[in-house]
Every structure is written in C-alpha cells, then in structure tokens.
Amino acid sequence: MNTRSNDRHHLGGEIPIVDIETKEELGFVCDLSLTGMMIIGDEAPVKGQRYNLTLNLKEADGGPFNIVATCRWVKMGDLDDTLESGFLLEEPDENTKERMINIAQQYDFFGESPDLPDTE
C-alpha cells in the first residue's frame, strides 16, 4: 500500500547530495516530493538516523541547498549493486517546500511542473 501524501517527481538531472557532518557524498537525488526524496548511491545511510544534508545544485539553479532529513528505509537498487534510500524531510518550512518545487520544475524527468499547494 502506498502511503505517500505528496506527488513524487523523478529527476532527470543528477543532483549530488552530501552529508554536511562527514563531507561524504551519499549519492544522487533521483526523485523528490515536498516532504522527502530518494537517493541512489554506493554507501548505505543508517535507517532512522537524522542527517544534515546539502543538495549540491548549480549556481544557476540557486546554489547549494541545506536540509535536515531522516533516513526511513534502505534497499538494494536495480542497478549494479547500488543502494536506494528514502529520506523524510524534518519539518520543512514553506521556503524549503518552495525550493523543492523549484528543483522539481527544473529537473523533473517527465517535464511536469508541480504547483505549491495552498497553505491557507
């Protein structure tokens, strides 16, 4: 059963994501929603651990974007021993949600342009 509450957007561009604390690259963001994202990488993050992360966006796309997220799950990916991991954003504010919308609009593989939901 799918309990996802926000639409997920598959990203066509590669967005590297880095653990701010260790400076280690966790992999690349392959899809995202207003409340979370999936990362594909070679190293397994710790399920249940909270991470301070940076999405290393190009300056033309707004530059680096810092978020706090908790790893919810980790599994083997479909491609050559890669790992897929799901992250839930920790209490994203409206600015974070708006930035996630902008990222989805710029990188969405299917060319969809999500709208920011009303918050009133």
N, C-alpha and C positions, 0 to 999 in steps of 0.2 A: 504494500500500500504506500502511495506517495503522499507524504505529509507536508510537502513543500508549500509554503504560503506565498511565495513570490516567484514570478517567472524567472527562469534561468536563461542566460544568454551565452551561447557558445562563441568563444572569441577566436578570430582568425589570426590576429597578430600575437606574437609571443611577448608576454609581459613577465619579465623575471621578477621573482619575489624573494626577498632577503629577510632573514631573522636579524632584527636590529641588535639584539643582545650578543649573538655569536658572530655576526657579519657573514654567516654562511648562507649561500643561495639554496633555498628549498626546492626550487624548480621554476615552473612557469604556470601562470594562471590560465586555465583552459576554459573555464566558464564561471560566470558570476551572477548574482542576483542582488537585490537591495540589502539582503541580510547575510550573505555568505558567498563562498566560492569553492571551486575545486582546483587543486594544484596537481600537476604531474611532475614527478621528479625521481631522482635516484635514491634519495635518503628518506627514511620514514620518520615523520614527526611523531611525537608522543601523543597518543589519543588521550583526550581530557586535559592536555596542557594548554595554558594560555600563552599566546605569543604576541610580541610587539613586532609587526611586520612592515616592510616597505615594498610597495609596488614600484618598481623602477621604470616609470613612464618617461618617454622622451619629453624634452622641454617644450616642444610644440604641442604636446598633449597635457600640459600642466605641470610637468616635472614629477619628482618622487612624491608618493602619497603614502602616509603612515596610517596604519590601522591597528587595532587590537582585536584578535580573534582567537577562538578556542578550537583546537582540532577535535572534530566529532567522530571521525572514522578514518581508517586507512585500509586499503586493499591493493592487491596486485592489479596492475593495469593490463590492458590488452596489447600493449606494445613492448616488445623486447625487455622484459624484466623491469619495467618502470612501475612506480608506485603512484596510486591516486589517493588523495586525501581531501576530506571535506572539512571546511572551516566555517564556523558561525561567528559573524561579527558581534562584538560585545557592545551592546547598547549604542548602535550607530545614531548619531545626531543627524539633523536634516542636511547639514553641509556634507557629511560623509555619504548620505544617500544620494544627494545631488551629484557628487563626484562619481559615485558608482554608476549612475545613469549616464553621465558623460562618457565614462570609459566604455560602457556597453554600446553607446551610439558610435563611438569612434572605432571600436574593434570587433563589433558583432559580425560573426561569420555569415549569418543569414541576412544581414542588412536590415534587420528590424530596428526600429527606433522606439525604445520603451519610453513611456511617459511617467513623470514623477507623480505618484498618487497624491490626491488631496489630503492634507493633514488637518483640515478644519473640523 
